[in-house]
Amino acid sequence: MVKKRTKYTQSLIAFDQFHVSQHFSRALNKAKAVEHRAFLSDKGSSPLIGSKYQWLKNSQRTDNHAPNCKSFMRLRRLNLKTAWAWQIEEVASTLWNFSYIGVTERNWQLLLSWISRCRLKPIIMEDQMVR
């Protein structure tokens, strides 16, 4: 049974960085899995093989001198749906760094607008949970 949300119930829901990040990570994993299966069925191989944990790392905590960093940087530059999802997740993780509520709200609205136009089903589904 689905209950209709009211303004009062929406104001009671609190979003914290951990849970929002969890939703975006879940969407990123789903987007990667879908794209990986599509590559395997079309071409028989996938550039996404063995890259799951690289996509889940926060870019601010990544060591640029690590041996697998260069391969991940090349992978990020490919026109992959997974790379789009990763960029959205990275932008979402920076929204807690703002000091002013107006700037934060404006950037959330820009992110939500980007998500609504991105055409990635896993990201859109997670976005509906966050809204």
Backbone as XML, in Angstrom:
<?xml version="1.0"?>
<chain id="A" units="angstrom">
  <residue number="1" name="MET">
    <atom name="N" x="0.835" y="-1.171" z="0.000"/>
    <atom name="CA" x="0.000" y="0.000" z="0.000"/>
    <atom name="C" x="0.887" y="1.243" z="0.000"/>
  </residue>
  <residue number="2" name="VAL">
    <atom name="N" x="0.643" y="2.146" z="-0.893"/>
    <atom name="CA" x="1.429" y="3.363" z="-1.021"/>
    <atom name="C" x="0.654" y="4.519" z="-0.411"/>
  </residue>
  <residue number="3" name="LYS">
    <atom name="N" x="1.284" y="5.201" z="0.514"/>
    <atom name="CA" x="0.644" y="6.355" z="1.131"/>
    <atom name="C" x="1.058" y="7.609" z="0.375"/>
  </residue>
  <residue number="4" name="LYS">
    <atom name="N" x="0.138" y="8.518" z="0.256"/>
    <atom name="CA" x="0.433" y="9.781" z="-0.413"/>
    <atom name="C" x="1.241" y="10.670" z="0.528"/>
  </residue>
  <residue number="5" name="ARG">
    <atom name="N" x="2.306" y="11.253" z="-0.019"/>
    <atom name="CA" x="3.139" y="12.135" z="0.791"/>
    <atom name="C" x="2.476" y="13.504" z="0.924"/>
  </residue>
  <residue number="6" name="THR">
    <atom name="N" x="2.617" y="14.060" z="2.084"/>
    <atom name="CA" x="2.162" y="15.423" z="2.315"/>
    <atom name="C" x="3.377" y="16.285" z="2.623"/>
  </residue>
  <residue number="7" name="LYS">
    <atom name="N" x="3.153" y="17.586" z="2.694"/>
    <atom name="CA" x="4.266" y="18.480" z="3.023"/>
    <atom name="C" x="4.837" y="18.138" z="4.389"/>
  </residue>
  <residue number="8" name="TYR">
    <atom name="N" x="3.969" y="17.746" z="5.311"/>
    <atom name="CA" x="4.422" y="17.448" z="6.665"/>
    <atom name="C" x="5.321" y="16.215" z="6.680"/>
  </residue>
  <residue number="9" name="THR">
    <atom name="N" x="4.954" y="15.159" z="5.969"/>
    <atom name="CA" x="5.779" y="13.952" z="5.977"/>
    <atom name="C" x="7.087" y="14.181" z="5.244"/>
  </residue>
  <residue number="10" name="GLN">
    <atom name="N" x="7.084" y="15.011" z="4.212"/>
    <atom name="CA" x="8.333" y="15.300" z="3.512"/>
    <atom name="C" x="9.290" y="16.084" z="4.398"/>
  </residue>
  <residue number="11" name="SER">
    <atom name="N" x="8.765" y="16.913" z="5.259"/>
    <atom name="CA" x="9.646" y="17.695" z="6.119"/>
    <atom name="C" x="10.250" y="16.837" z="7.228"/>
  </residue>
  <residue number="12" name="LEU">
    <atom name="N" x="9.669" y="15.681" z="7.500"/>
    <atom name="CA" x="10.196" y="14.804" z="8.540"/>
    <atom name="C" x="11.320" y="13.897" z="8.035"/>
  </residue>
  <residue number="13" name="ILE">
    <atom name="N" x="11.481" y="13.767" z="6.738"/>
    <atom name="CA" x="12.494" y="12.885" z="6.190"/>
    <atom name="C" x="13.832" y="13.614" z="6.195"/>
  </residue>
  <residue number="14" name="ALA">
    <atom name="N" x="14.827" y="12.975" z="6.781"/>
    <atom name="CA" x="16.163" y="13.571" z="6.825"/>
    <atom name="C" x="17.080" y="12.802" z="5.887"/>
  </residue>
  <residue number="15" name="PHE">
    <atom name="N" x="17.870" y="13.530" z="5.127"/>
    <atom name="CA" x="18.821" y="12.916" z="4.219"/>
    <atom name="C" x="20.226" y="13.180" z="4.756"/>
  </residue>
  <residue number="16" name="ASP">
    <atom name="N" x="20.970" y="12.133" z="4.947"/>
    <atom name="CA" x="22.346" y="12.321" z="5.368"/>
    <atom name="C" x="23.275" y="11.845" z="4.257"/>
  </residue>
  <residue number="17" name="GLN">
    <atom name="N" x="24.501" y="12.259" z="4.344"/>
    <atom name="CA" x="25.470" y="11.996" z="3.283"/>
    <atom name="C" x="25.662" y="10.505" z="3.050"/>
  </residue>
  <residue number="18" name="PHE">
    <atom name="N" x="25.705" y="9.723" z="4.102"/>
    <atom name="CA" x="25.932" y="8.296" z="3.959"/>
    <atom name="C" x="24.829" y="7.622" z="3.152"/>
  </residue>
  <residue number="19" name="HIS">
    <atom name="N" x="23.576" y="7.890" z="3.484"/>
    <atom name="CA" x="22.472" y="7.200" z="2.812"/>
    <atom name="C" x="22.275" y="7.675" z="1.376"/>
  </residue>
  <residue number="20" name="VAL">
    <atom name="N" x="22.464" y="8.954" z="1.125"/>
    <atom name="CA" x="22.364" y="9.443" z="-0.252"/>
    <atom name="C" x="23.484" y="8.841" z="-1.088"/>
  </residue>
  <residue number="21" name="SER">
    <atom name="N" x="24.686" y="8.790" z="-0.528"/>
    <atom name="CA" x="25.817" y="8.174" z="-1.227"/>
    <atom name="C" x="25.544" y="6.693" z="-1.488"/>
  </residue>
  <residue number="22" name="GLN">
    <atom name="N" x="24.916" y="6.035" z="-0.540"/>
    <atom name="CA" x="24.565" y="4.626" z="-0.706"/>
    <atom name="C" x="23.602" y="4.432" z="-1.878"/>
  </residue>
  <residue number="23" name="HIS">
    <atom name="N" x="22.628" y="5.301" z="-2.005"/>
    <atom name="CA" x="21.676" y="5.218" z="-3.118"/>
    <atom name="C" x="22.376" y="5.427" z="-4.462"/>
  </residue>
  <residue number="24" name="PHE">
    <atom name="N" x="23.248" y="6.417" z="-4.520"/>
    <atom name="CA" x="23.948" y="6.674" z="-5.777"/>
    <atom name="C" x="24.931" y="5.555" z="-6.108"/>
  </residue>
  <residue number="25" name="SER">
    <atom name="N" x="25.565" y="4.976" z="-5.104"/>
    <atom name="CA" x="26.470" y="3.847" z="-5.347"/>
    <atom name="C" x="25.700" y="2.642" z="-5.867"/>
  </residue>
  <residue number="26" name="ARG">
    <atom name="N" x="24.538" y="2.424" z="-5.314"/>
    <atom name="CA" x="23.688" y="1.318" z="-5.782"/>
    <atom name="C" x="23.280" y="1.532" z="-7.247"/>
  </residue>
  <residue number="27" name="ALA">
    <atom name="N" x="22.924" y="2.768" z="-7.580"/>
    <atom name="CA" x="22.545" y="3.084" z="-8.956"/>
    <atom name="C" x="23.741" y="2.932" z="-9.894"/>
  </residue>
  <residue number="28" name="LEU">
    <atom name="N" x="24.912" y="3.339" z="-9.434"/>
    <atom name="CA" x="26.126" y="3.187" z="-10.236"/>
    <atom name="C" x="26.412" y="1.717" z="-10.505"/>
  </residue>
  <residue number="29" name="ASN">
    <atom name="N" x="26.272" y="0.879" z="-9.489"/>
    <atom name="CA" x="26.488" y="-0.570" z="-9.671"/>
    <atom name="C" x="25.507" y="-1.150" z="-10.676"/>
  </residue>
  <residue number="30" name="LYS">
    <atom name="N" x="24.245" y="-0.735" z="-10.600"/>
    <atom name="CA" x="23.237" y="-1.244" z="-11.539"/>
    <atom name="C" x="23.549" y="-0.794" z="-12.962"/>
  </residue>
  <residue number="31" name="ALA">
    <atom name="N" x="23.932" y="0.471" z="-13.123"/>
    <atom name="CA" x="24.266" y="0.986" z="-14.460"/>
    <atom name="C" x="25.465" y="0.247" z="-15.028"/>
  </residue>
  <residue number="32" name="LYS">
    <atom name="N" x="26.468" y="-0.026" z="-14.190"/>
    <atom name="CA" x="27.655" y="-0.747" z="-14.639"/>
    <atom name="C" x="27.306" y="-2.171" z="-15.027"/>
  </residue>
  <residue number="33" name="ALA">
    <atom name="N" x="26.469" y="-2.826" z="-14.246"/>
    <atom name="CA" x="26.090" y="-4.196" z="-14.550"/>
    <atom name="C" x="25.324" y="-4.291" z="-15.865"/>
  </residue>
  <residue number="34" name="VAL">
    <atom name="N" x="24.405" y="-3.374" z="-16.085"/>
    <atom name="CA" x="23.626" y="-3.369" z="-17.332"/>
    <atom name="C" x="24.548" y="-3.137" z="-18.525"/>
  </residue>
  <residue number="35" name="GLU">
    <atom name="N" x="25.431" y="-2.157" z="-18.398"/>
    <atom name="CA" x="26.333" y="-1.852" z="-19.504"/>
    <atom name="C" x="27.329" y="-2.986" z="-19.741"/>
  </residue>
  <residue number="36" name="HIS">
    <atom name="N" x="27.802" y="-3.598" z="-18.682"/>
    <atom name="CA" x="28.732" y="-4.724" z="-18.792"/>
    <atom name="C" x="28.083" y="-5.891" z="-19.533"/>
  </residue>
  <residue number="37" name="ARG">
    <atom name="N" x="26.842" y="-6.218" z="-19.165"/>
    <atom name="CA" x="26.122" y="-7.313" z="-19.853"/>
    <atom name="C" x="25.890" y="-6.982" z="-21.320"/>
  </residue>
  <residue number="38" name="ALA">
    <atom name="N" x="25.604" y="-5.712" z="-21.611"/>
    <atom name="CA" x="25.395" y="-5.300" z="-23.002"/>
    <atom name="C" x="26.681" y="-5.459" z="-23.811"/>
  </residue>
  <residue number="39" name="PHE">
    <atom name="N" x="27.817" y="-5.076" z="-23.229"/>
    <atom name="CA" x="29.094" y="-5.266" z="-23.916"/>
    <atom name="C" x="29.369" y="-6.740" z="-24.159"/>
  </residue>
  <residue number="40" name="LEU">
    <atom name="N" x="29.121" y="-7.570" z="-23.147"/>
    <atom name="CA" x="29.396" y="-8.998" z="-23.296"/>
    <atom name="C" x="28.517" y="-9.634" z="-24.362"/>
  </residue>
  <residue number="41" name="SER">
    <atom name="N" x="27.257" y="-9.243" z="-24.423"/>
    <atom name="CA" x="26.367" y="-9.839" z="-25.412"/>
    <atom name="C" x="26.663" y="-9.333" z="-26.829"/>
  </residue>
  <residue number="42" name="ASP">
    <atom name="N" x="27.095" y="-8.079" z="-26.967"/>
    <atom name="CA" x="27.366" y="-7.515" z="-28.290"/>
    <atom name="C" x="28.743" y="-7.891" z="-28.823"/>
  </residue>
  <residue number="43" name="LYS">
    <atom name="N" x="29.762" y="-7.698" z="-27.990"/>
    <atom name="CA" x="31.136" y="-7.845" z="-28.474"/>
    <atom name="C" x="31.880" y="-9.047" z="-27.906"/>
  </residue>
  <residue number="44" name="GLY">
    <atom name="N" x="31.348" y="-9.651" z="-26.868"/>
    <atom name="CA" x="32.017" y="-10.796" z="-26.261"/>
    <atom name="C" x="33.023" y="-10.418" z="-25.192"/>
  </residue>
  <residue number="45" name="SER">
    <atom name="N" x="33.395" y="-9.154" z="-25.098"/>
    <atom name="CA" x="34.280" y="-8.687" z="-24.031"/>
    <atom name="C" x="33.807" y="-7.306" z="-23.583"/>
  </residue>
  <residue number="46" name="SER">
    <atom name="N" x="34.304" y="-6.904" z="-22.430"/>
    <atom name="CA" x="33.849" y="-5.638" z="-21.862"/>
    <atom name="C" x="35.030" y="-4.869" z="-21.279"/>
  </residue>
  <residue number="47" name="PRO">
    <atom name="N" x="35.091" y="-3.562" z="-21.499"/>
    <atom name="CA" x="36.156" y="-2.776" z="-20.854"/>
    <atom name="C" x="35.927" y="-2.609" z="-19.354"/>
  </residue>
  <residue number="48" name="LEU">
    <atom name="N" x="34.747" y="-2.980" z="-18.869"/>
    <atom name="CA" x="34.399" y="-2.797" z="-17.458"/>
    <atom name="C" x="34.828" y="-3.962" z="-16.569"/>
  </residue>
  <residue number="49" name="ILE">
    <atom name="N" x="35.438" y="-4.983" z="-17.149"/>
    <atom name="CA" x="35.852" y="-6.157" z="-16.374"/>
    <atom name="C" x="36.865" y="-5.739" z="-15.307"/>
  </residue>
  <residue number="50" name="GLY">
    <atom name="N" x="36.583" y="-6.114" z="-14.066"/>
    <atom name="CA" x="37.503" y="-5.854" z="-12.962"/>
    <atom name="C" x="37.567" y="-4.412" z="-12.492"/>
  </residue>
  <residue number="51" name="SER">
    <atom name="N" x="36.595" y="-3.596" z="-12.840"/>
    <atom name="CA" x="36.660" y="-2.181" z="-12.461"/>
    <atom name="C" x="35.624" y="-1.778" z="-11.415"/>
  </residue>
  <residue number="52" name="LYS">
    <atom name="N" x="34.927" y="-2.734" z="-10.830"/>
    <atom name="CA" x="33.834" y="-2.414" z="-9.908"/>
    <atom name="C" x="34.286" y="-1.524" z="-8.754"/>
  </residue>
  <residue number="53" name="TYR">
    <atom name="N" x="35.362" y="-1.878" z="-8.091"/>
    <atom name="CA" x="35.778" y="-1.140" z="-6.907"/>
    <atom name="C" x="36.431" y="0.190" z="-7.253"/>
  </residue>
  <residue number="54" name="GLN">
    <atom name="N" x="36.949" y="0.312" z="-8.469"/>
    <atom name="CA" x="37.492" y="1.601" z="-8.891"/>
    <atom name="C" x="36.373" y="2.619" z="-9.053"/>
  </residue>
  <residue number="55" name="TRP">
    <atom name="N" x="35.235" y="2.185" z="-9.557"/>
    <atom name="CA" x="34.100" y="3.109" z="-9.707"/>
    <atom name="C" x="33.546" y="3.525" z="-8.360"/>
  </residue>
  <residue number="56" name="LEU">
    <atom name="N" x="33.658" y="2.667" z="-7.359"/>
    <atom name="CA" x="33.074" y="2.970" z="-6.056"/>
    <atom name="C" x="33.959" y="3.852" z="-5.188"/>
  </residue>
  <residue number="57" name="LYS">
    <atom name="N" x="35.230" y="3.998" z="-5.554"/>
    <atom name="CA" x="36.125" y="4.851" z="-4.779"/>
    <atom name="C" x="35.785" y="6.315" z="-4.990"/>
  </residue>
  <residue number="58" name="ASN">
    <atom name="N" x="35.904" y="7.071" z="-3.928"/>
    <atom name="CA" x="35.726" y="8.515" z="-4.000"/>
    <atom name="C" x="36.947" y="9.108" z="-4.690"/>
  </residue>
  <residue number="59" name="SER">
    <atom name="N" x="36.754" y="9.972" z="-5.652"/>
    <atom name="CA" x="37.880" y="10.520" z="-6.412"/>
    <atom name="C" x="38.806" y="11.362" z="-5.546"/>
  </residue>
  <residue number="60" name="GLN">
    <atom name="N" x="38.305" y="11.908" z="-4.455"/>
    <atom name="CA" x="39.143" y="12.710" z="-3.570"/>
    <atom name="C" x="40.094" y="11.842" z="-2.761"/>
  </residue>
  <residue number="61" name="ARG">
    <atom name="N" x="39.786" y="10.568" z="-2.648"/>
    <atom name="CA" x="40.634" y="9.650" z="-1.883"/>
    <atom name="C" x="41.461" y="8.733" z="-2.776"/>
  </residue>
  <residue number="62" name="THR">
    <atom name="N" x="41.458" y="9.002" z="-4.061"/>
    <atom name="CA" x="42.165" y="8.148" z="-5.007"/>
    <atom name="C" x="43.620" y="8.583" z="-5.114"/>
  </residue>
  <residue number="63" name="ASP">
    <atom name="N" x="44.506" y="7.611" z="-5.102"/>
    <atom name="CA" x="45.926" y="7.868" z="-5.289"/>
    <atom name="C" x="46.218" y="7.890" z="-6.790"/>
  </residue>
  <residue number="64" name="ASN">
    <atom name="N" x="46.598" y="9.034" z="-7.316"/>
    <atom name="CA" x="46.830" y="9.158" z="-8.756"/>
    <atom name="C" x="48.080" y="8.433" z="-9.222"/>
  </residue>
  <residue number="65" name="HIS">
    <atom name="N" x="48.906" y="7.978" z="-8.297"/>
    <atom name="CA" x="50.129" y="7.271" z="-8.671"/>
    <atom name="C" x="49.988" y="5.759" z="-8.545"/>
  </residue>
  <residue number="66" name="ALA">
    <atom name="N" x="48.801" y="5.300" z="-8.207"/>
    <atom name="CA" x="48.567" y="3.859" z="-8.100"/>
    <atom name="C" x="48.672" y="3.216" z="-9.485"/>
  </residue>
  <residue number="67" name="PRO">
    <atom name="N" x="49.102" y="1.956" z="-9.544"/>
    <atom name="CA" x="49.294" y="1.308" z="-10.845"/>
    <atom name="C" x="48.021" y="1.202" z="-11.688"/>
  </residue>
  <residue number="68" name="ASN">
    <atom name="N" x="46.885" y="0.996" z="-11.064"/>
    <atom name="CA" x="45.650" y="0.830" z="-11.840"/>
    <atom name="C" x="44.920" y="2.155" z="-12.069"/>
  </residue>
  <residue number="69" name="CYS">
    <atom name="N" x="45.482" y="3.266" z="-11.596"/>
    <atom name="CA" x="44.813" y="4.559" z="-11.742"/>
    <atom name="C" x="44.786" y="5.017" z="-13.197"/>
  </residue>
  <residue number="70" name="LYS">
    <atom name="N" x="45.865" y="4.774" z="-13.926"/>
    <atom name="CA" x="45.902" y="5.215" z="-15.327"/>
    <atom name="C" x="44.870" y="4.465" z="-16.164"/>
  </residue>
  <residue number="71" name="SER">
    <atom name="N" x="44.695" y="3.184" z="-15.908"/>
    <atom name="CA" x="43.682" y="2.435" z="-16.664"/>
    <atom name="C" x="42.281" y="2.921" z="-16.312"/>
  </residue>
  <residue number="72" name="PHE">
    <atom name="N" x="42.075" y="3.285" z="-15.046"/>
    <atom name="CA" x="40.775" y="3.812" z="-14.642"/>
    <atom name="C" x="40.526" y="5.180" z="-15.260"/>
  </residue>
  <residue number="73" name="MET">
    <atom name="N" x="41.563" y="5.999" z="-15.354"/>
    <atom name="CA" x="41.409" y="7.323" z="-15.971"/>
    <atom name="C" x="41.047" y="7.186" z="-17.458"/>
  </residue>
  <residue number="74" name="ARG">
    <atom name="N" x="41.638" y="6.215" z="-18.139"/>
    <atom name="CA" x="41.281" y="5.969" z="-19.538"/>
    <atom name="C" x="39.840" y="5.481" z="-19.638"/>
  </residue>
  <residue number="75" name="LEU">
    <atom name="N" x="39.460" y="4.624" z="-18.710"/>
    <atom name="CA" x="38.103" y="4.078" z="-18.699"/>
    <atom name="C" x="37.079" y="5.185" z="-18.462"/>
  </residue>
  <residue number="76" name="ARG">
    <atom name="N" x="37.404" y="6.132" z="-17.587"/>
    <atom name="CA" x="36.498" y="7.249" z="-17.299"/>
    <atom name="C" x="36.288" y="8.140" z="-18.503"/>
  </residue>
  <residue number="77" name="ARG">
    <atom name="N" x="37.283" y="8.237" z="-19.346"/>
    <atom name="CA" x="37.188" y="9.118" z="-20.513"/>
    <atom name="C" x="36.410" y="8.503" z="-21.664"/>
  </residue>
  <residue number="78" name="LEU">
    <atom name="N" x="36.152" y="7.196" z="-21.600"/>
    <atom name="CA" x="35.343" y="6.568" z="-22.641"/>
    <atom name="C" x="33.905" y="7.049" z="-22.508"/>
  </residue>
  <residue number="79" name="ASN">
    <atom name="N" x="33.171" y="6.993" z="-23.578"/>
    <atom name="CA" x="31.778" y="7.437" z="-23.557"/>
    <atom name="C" x="30.903" y="6.299" z="-23.035"/>
  </residue>
  <residue number="80" name="LEU">
    <atom name="N" x="30.999" y="6.051" z="-21.731"/>
    <atom name="CA" x="30.262" y="4.965" z="-21.091"/>
    <atom name="C" x="29.158" y="5.526" z="-20.205"/>
  </residue>
  <residue number="81" name="LYS">
    <atom name="N" x="28.071" y="4.798" z="-20.134"/>
    <atom name="CA" x="26.984" y="5.196" z="-19.229"/>
    <atom name="C" x="27.450" y="5.102" z="-17.781"/>
  </residue>
  <residue number="82" name="THR">
    <atom name="N" x="28.334" y="4.157" z="-17.512"/>
    <atom name="CA" x="28.877" y="4.012" z="-16.165"/>
    <atom name="C" x="29.667" y="5.251" z="-15.772"/>
  </residue>
  <residue number="83" name="ALA">
    <atom name="N" x="30.392" y="5.829" z="-16.710"/>
    <atom name="CA" x="31.151" y="7.055" z="-16.428"/>
    <atom name="C" x="30.207" y="8.217" z="-16.125"/>
  </residue>
  <residue number="84" name="TRP">
    <atom name="N" x="29.081" y="8.280" z="-16.826"/>
    <atom name="CA" x="28.089" y="9.317" z="-16.529"/>
    <atom name="C" x="27.554" y="9.155" z="-15.117"/>
  </residue>
  <residue number="85" name="ALA">
    <atom name="N" x="27.198" y="7.913" z="-14.772"/>
    <atom name="CA" x="26.668" y="7.637" z="-13.439"/>
    <atom name="C" x="27.708" y="7.973" z="-12.370"/>
  </residue>
  <residue number="86" name="TRP">
    <atom name="N" x="28.976" y="7.674" z="-12.649"/>
    <atom name="CA" x="30.041" y="7.971" z="-11.704"/>
    <atom name="C" x="30.183" y="9.480" z="-11.513"/>
  </residue>
  <residue number="87" name="GLN">
    <atom name="N" x="30.080" y="10.251" z="-12.593"/>
    <atom name="CA" x="30.184" y="11.702" z="-12.481"/>
    <atom name="C" x="29.040" y="12.273" z="-11.651"/>
  </residue>
  <residue number="88" name="ILE">
    <atom name="N" x="27.848" y="11.729" z="-11.839"/>
    <atom name="CA" x="26.700" y="12.181" z="-11.049"/>
    <atom name="C" x="26.933" y="11.873" z="-9.572"/>
  </residue>
  <residue number="89" name="GLU">
    <atom name="N" x="27.447" y="10.689" z="-9.282"/>
    <atom name="CA" x="27.725" y="10.314" z="-7.898"/>
    <atom name="C" x="28.791" y="11.229" z="-7.288"/>
  </residue>
  <residue number="90" name="GLU">
    <atom name="N" x="29.813" y="11.563" z="-8.056"/>
    <atom name="CA" x="30.871" y="12.449" z="-7.572"/>
    <atom name="C" x="30.331" y="13.843" z="-7.257"/>
  </residue>
  <residue number="91" name="VAL">
    <atom name="N" x="29.479" y="14.362" z="-8.118"/>
    <atom name="CA" x="28.888" y="15.676" z="-7.874"/>
    <atom name="C" x="28.008" y="15.629" z="-6.629"/>
  </residue>
  <residue number="92" name="ALA">
    <atom name="N" x="27.240" y="14.566" z="-6.483"/>
    <atom name="CA" x="26.374" y="14.431" z="-5.306"/>
    <atom name="C" x="27.191" y="14.384" z="-4.019"/>
  </residue>
  <residue number="93" name="SER">
    <atom name="N" x="28.374" y="13.791" z="-4.063"/>
    <atom name="CA" x="29.190" y="13.691" z="-2.848"/>
    <atom name="C" x="29.788" y="15.030" z="-2.436"/>
  </residue>
  <residue number="94" name="THR">
    <atom name="N" x="29.851" y="15.989" z="-3.356"/>
    <atom name="CA" x="30.424" y="17.294" z="-3.009"/>
    <atom name="C" x="29.387" y="18.259" z="-2.440"/>
  </residue>
  <residue number="95" name="LEU">
    <atom name="N" x="28.124" y="17.902" z="-2.477"/>
    <atom name="CA" x="27.081" y="18.842" z="-2.058"/>
    <atom name="C" x="27.045" y="19.098" z="-0.549"/>
  </residue>
  <residue number="96" name="TRP">
    <atom name="N" x="27.760" y="18.301" z="0.211"/>
    <atom name="CA" x="27.803" y="18.521" z="1.654"/>
    <atom name="C" x="28.919" y="19.480" z="2.043"/>
  </residue>
  <residue number="97" name="ASN">
    <atom name="N" x="29.688" y="19.949" z="1.101"/>
    <atom name="CA" x="30.822" y="20.825" z="1.394"/>
    <atom name="C" x="30.460" y="22.308" z="1.417"/>
  </residue>
  <residue number="98" name="PHE">
    <atom name="N" x="29.233" y="22.659" z="1.049"/>
    <atom name="CA" x="28.844" y="24.060" z="1.000"/>
    <atom name="C" x="28.447" y="24.557" z="2.383"/>
  </residue>
  <residue number="99" name="SER">
    <atom name="N" x="28.720" y="25.841" z="2.633"/>
    <atom name="CA" x="28.411" y="26.445" z="3.934"/>
    <atom name="C" x="27.042" y="27.106" z="3.964"/>
  </residue>
  <residue number="100" name="TYR">
    <atom name="N" x="26.593" y="27.597" z="2.820"/>
    <atom name="CA" x="25.352" y="28.361" z="2.768"/>
    <atom name="C" x="24.210" y="27.511" z="2.221"/>
  </residue>
  <residue number="101" name="ILE">
    <atom name="N" x="23.071" y="27.597" z="2.869"/>
    <atom name="CA" x="21.922" y="26.769" z="2.496"/>
    <atom name="C" x="21.418" y="27.113" z="1.090"/>
  </residue>
  <residue number="102" name="GLY">
    <atom name="N" x="21.449" y="28.372" z="0.710"/>
    <atom name="CA" x="20.983" y="28.780" z="-0.614"/>
    <atom name="C" x="21.821" y="28.169" z="-1.728"/>
  </residue>
  <residue number="103" name="VAL">
    <atom name="N" x="23.133" y="28.166" z="-1.540"/>
    <atom name="CA" x="24.040" y="27.590" z="-2.536"/>
    <atom name="C" x="23.823" y="26.078" z="-2.609"/>
  </residue>
  <residue number="104" name="THR">
    <atom name="N" x="23.657" y="25.459" z="-1.458"/>
    <atom name="CA" x="23.431" y="24.017" z="-1.413"/>
    <atom name="C" x="22.132" y="23.657" z="-2.127"/>
  </residue>
  <residue number="105" name="GLU">
    <atom name="N" x="21.056" y="24.375" z="-1.836"/>
    <atom name="CA" x="19.772" y="24.090" z="-2.485"/>
    <atom name="C" x="19.853" y="24.291" z="-3.994"/>
  </residue>
  <residue number="106" name="ARG">
    <atom name="N" x="20.525" y="25.339" z="-4.430"/>
    <atom name="CA" x="20.668" y="25.599" z="-5.867"/>
    <atom name="C" x="21.443" y="24.475" z="-6.553"/>
  </residue>
  <residue number="107" name="ASN">
    <atom name="N" x="22.512" y="24.011" z="-5.913"/>
    <atom name="CA" x="23.301" y="22.928" z="-6.498"/>
    <atom name="C" x="22.556" y="21.601" z="-6.476"/>
  </residue>
  <residue number="108" name="TRP">
    <atom name="N" x="21.737" y="21.357" z="-5.441"/>
    <atom name="CA" x="20.891" y="20.153" z="-5.436"/>
    <atom name="C" x="19.904" y="20.210" z="-6.595"/>
  </residue>
  <residue number="109" name="GLN">
    <atom name="N" x="19.308" y="21.369" z="-6.818"/>
    <atom name="CA" x="18.353" y="21.503" z="-7.917"/>
    <atom name="C" x="19.036" y="21.282" z="-9.266"/>
  </residue>
  <residue number="110" name="LEU">
    <atom name="N" x="20.259" y="21.789" z="-9.427"/>
    <atom name="CA" x="21.003" y="21.548" z="-10.662"/>
    <atom name="C" x="21.308" y="20.065" z="-10.843"/>
  </residue>
  <residue number="111" name="LEU">
    <atom name="N" x="21.692" y="19.395" z="-9.737"/>
    <atom name="CA" x="21.961" y="17.955" z="-9.813"/>
    <atom name="C" x="20.706" y="17.175" z="-10.169"/>
  </residue>
  <residue number="112" name="LEU">
    <atom name="N" x="19.592" y="17.498" z="-9.525"/>
    <atom name="CA" x="18.342" y="16.791" z="-9.810"/>
    <atom name="C" x="17.882" y="17.040" z="-11.242"/>
  </residue>
  <residue number="113" name="SER">
    <atom name="N" x="18.128" y="18.230" z="-11.748"/>
    <atom name="CA" x="17.809" y="18.529" z="-13.140"/>
    <atom name="C" x="18.674" y="17.694" z="-14.082"/>
  </residue>
  <residue number="114" name="TRP">
    <atom name="N" x="19.952" y="17.579" z="-13.767"/>
    <atom name="CA" x="20.877" y="16.765" z="-14.568"/>
    <atom name="C" x="20.441" y="15.307" z="-14.563"/>
  </residue>
  <residue number="115" name="ILE">
    <atom name="N" x="20.067" y="14.821" z="-13.393"/>
    <atom name="CA" x="19.635" y="13.429" z="-13.274"/>
    <atom name="C" x="18.378" y="13.185" z="-14.101"/>
  </residue>
  <residue number="116" name="SER">
    <atom name="N" x="17.450" y="14.114" z="-14.087"/>
    <atom name="CA" x="16.203" y="13.913" z="-14.836"/>
    <atom name="C" x="16.443" y="13.884" z="-16.341"/>
  </residue>
  <residue number="117" name="ARG">
    <atom name="N" x="17.540" y="14.494" z="-16.802"/>
    <atom name="CA" x="17.856" y="14.495" z="-18.231"/>
    <atom name="C" x="18.849" y="13.412" z="-18.640"/>
  </residue>
  <residue number="118" name="CYS">
    <atom name="N" x="19.398" y="12.664" z="-17.707"/>
    <atom name="CA" x="20.515" y="11.772" z="-18.019"/>
    <atom name="C" x="20.110" y="10.484" z="-18.746"/>
  </residue>
  <residue number="119" name="ARG">
    <atom name="N" x="18.867" y="10.080" z="-18.695"/>
    <atom name="CA" x="18.362" y="8.894" z="-19.384"/>
    <atom name="C" x="19.013" y="7.591" z="-18.909"/>
  </residue>
  <residue number="120" name="LEU">
    <atom name="N" x="19.515" y="7.557" z="-17.706"/>
    <atom name="CA" x="20.043" y="6.331" z="-17.121"/>
    <atom name="C" x="19.014" y="5.818" z="-16.125"/>
  </residue>
  <residue number="121" name="LYS">
    <atom name="N" x="18.368" y="4.707" z="-16.465"/>
    <atom name="CA" x="17.267" y="4.210" z="-15.634"/>
    <atom name="C" x="17.655" y="3.982" z="-14.176"/>
  </residue>
  <residue number="122" name="PRO">
    <atom name="N" x="18.803" y="3.327" z="-13.877"/>
    <atom name="CA" x="19.134" y="3.118" z="-12.460"/>
    <atom name="C" x="19.296" y="4.426" z="-11.687"/>
  </residue>
  <residue number="123" name="ILE">
    <atom name="N" x="19.863" y="5.436" z="-12.321"/>
    <atom name="CA" x="20.052" y="6.730" z="-11.652"/>
    <atom name="C" x="18.702" y="7.405" z="-11.434"/>
  </residue>
  <residue number="124" name="ILE">
    <atom name="N" x="17.846" y="7.351" z="-12.422"/>
    <atom name="CA" x="16.517" y="7.967" z="-12.313"/>
    <atom name="C" x="15.695" y="7.284" z="-11.222"/>
  </residue>
  <residue number="125" name="MET">
    <atom name="N" x="15.792" y="5.960" z="-11.132"/>
    <atom name="CA" x="15.038" y="5.229" z="-10.103"/>
    <atom name="C" x="15.529" y="5.617" z="-8.696"/>
  </residue>
  <residue number="126" name="GLU">
    <atom name="N" x="16.826" y="5.733" z="-8.507"/>
    <atom name="CA" x="17.357" y="6.131" z="-7.203"/>
    <atom name="C" x="17.020" y="7.583" z="-6.916"/>
  </residue>
  <residue number="127" name="ASP">
    <atom name="N" x="16.984" y="8.406" z="-7.956"/>
    <atom name="CA" x="16.632" y="9.814" z="-7.785"/>
    <atom name="C" x="15.217" y="9.944" z="-7.237"/>
  </residue>
  <residue number="128" name="GLN">
    <atom name="N" x="14.314" y="9.094" z="-7.695"/>
    <atom name="CA" x="12.937" y="9.160" z="-7.220"/>
    <atom name="C" x="12.857" y="8.804" z="-5.740"/>
  </residue>
  <residue number="129" name="MET">
    <atom name="N" x="13.777" y="7.972" z="-5.261"/>
    <atom name="CA" x="13.797" y="7.654" z="-3.831"/>
    <atom name="C" x="14.317" y="8.837" z="-3.018"/>
  </residue>
  <residue number="130" name="VAL">
    <atom name="N" x="15.269" y="9.585" z="-3.581"/>
    <atom name="CA" x="15.882" y="10.700" z="-2.862"/>
    <atom name="C" x="14.955" y="11.909" z="-2.847"/>
  </residue>
  <residue number="131" name="ARG">
    <atom name="N" x="14.161" y="12.092" z="-3.894"/>
    <atom name="CA" x="13.290" y="13.285" z="-3.971"/>
    <atom name="C" x="12.229" y="13.271" z="-2.924"/>
  </residue>
</chain>
